[in-house]
């Protein structure tokens, strides 16, 4: 079971993490807002993108087959992987058959989801993450704490310390110098790698083109320098046409980084062709299901597969802003992570995720493809409680049954009200209860209780004879 | 023009913990010439169960709400959150096309959050209140994002005589209450709330006003625990001063 609650005290008490979260998330929201304000038809774009995604999901079989046909026509090979084991096995097999020793990777959350790095290392491969954030996280032996900015939880001082220790660089906290140090090391890895693995932002069915959006040039190097390029994507990343890209790139980039455009947008349509001077000799696309068809078959939750992994729902979430990504304990974090994790892994594996939200709706308001995250969380809450209370109507379930019984009769409500105003109020003195039990104890750790009035509104209303 | 009739849905929290806000809302409506009916059979909108995943229990409570308000011309609620429950979520508790679903949709369409009712139905911007204090306003999430209400309360507050209104930085950011979230993730809830408390202090206001007593209960608890003298107040209490 993946729990969130045990990680919270540590996250809240970590002053460095709190400073990093505040600094980075405030900055990224400000740049996003400025970038979006410059697009007058932003709402139209959101609506359009949502429609395209929902349409594609409706005809997912058609578009995936079209994608496969096109990729093969372009000289690439397509592997369908039903689950983690199949995806990992396919990649290990390709690497083995090429006698590969070193793999360079550009950013891919899906490879985190299938725990690819440890599997490749077990197979005797040297694995190097080449996205700067991912590289930092890998050097620390950690996992990403954000979909887009994996080392969000680190300050530049912490990165400097890490590079001094691991790369032997001379002390500095100049971001430019730190980046140069990583660049020097990574450049050698690109040149000596046998296989490059990349994620995919969008896969265009019409042309068999994979789109990889980045700023550092590491994805371009990972996908073009090594002899073999393996791209890996979840089956939901397919879009129908090249013309759809204009909308999706605008939405993704402005939401994810607040830029108008990223430094690089790679359009990859297969291996090197005769007469071309660069590019990989062979090209594979691994299409991964790993729970996605299960989500797809559930009409209520299908829309969660529309996610383009921009990470903006994390940035705007008051809970994520306080606890950061690692506290979620899952690969996908924040609001969309709390929707995806229980679905990919089952509600009983991640029962706390749907509840780790104040349901404020900031995620739904900002999502570029308008995923109704709070509504999905509510639905998941119901599923979690049904699973956990089935046949065992104790605790909260019992309380809810009694509560509903009280609330469905004016008489019983009146009785409950009388108990609260006559009895319970005597146990609260200056905001603190004399009896301290859940949920009152949780409330009053950091908050005073409200004073309970001697008379309810109904009683006061009755006492003054109804209408004034 | 004939007198407007409204049914007042106080909400359970106002009834039990903040009766003065309920009285203020009813008095305010009557002062503005509205005939207010307060049906004493009313209880709760079902939100505590609904938000915790107990749809069946929420459904039972919702059913009694439908019974009580099925004849009402208009229902006024002094809470953005409970108004959202009735307007946006109640129909989802019943199967589409069923008589209860129809009834929930009809009642939802006739339900109004108090400030929205005052400004958009009564066409009032000034309630005649006088309050010579420095006041700020917190947007509660459901009211802001589901009902799209943000200008109505500000318009009403700015027209209070003698008032010094200051905008709260990040006014549209959640206060961290979130219903049962406040006790299930109490530390996160309090941490989010303390950011809000910080903003309230920065505003220099002596009063923080909102349309939801749930947010105010949470903020008031934090303010009192830390010995901060800023007072919380429901919008209706301000508008009747």
Interface residues (C-beta under 8 A of the other chain):
Chain A: X5 X8 X9 X12 X318 X319 X321 X322 X323 X354 X355 X356 X357 X358 X359 X360 X361 X362 X364 X365 X378 X380 X381 X382 X383 X384 X385 X386 X396 X397 X400 X401 X403 X404 X406 X407 X408 X409 X410 X413 X417 X420 X421 X431 X438 X439 X442 X443 X444 X445 X446 X447 X448 X449 X450 X452 X453 X455 X456 X457 X458 X459 X460 X461 X462 X466 X467 X468
Chain B: X10 X12 X14 X15 X16 X17 X18 X19 X20 X22 X23 X26 X27 X30 X36 X38 X40 X41 X42 X43 X44 X46 X48 X49 X50 X51 X52 X53 X54 X55 X57 X58 X60 X61 X63 X64 X141 X142 X145 X146 X173 X174 X176 X177 X178 X179 X180 X181 X182 X183 X184 X185 X186 X187 X188 X189 X190 X191 X192 X193 X194 X195 X217 X218 X220 X221 X222 X224 X225
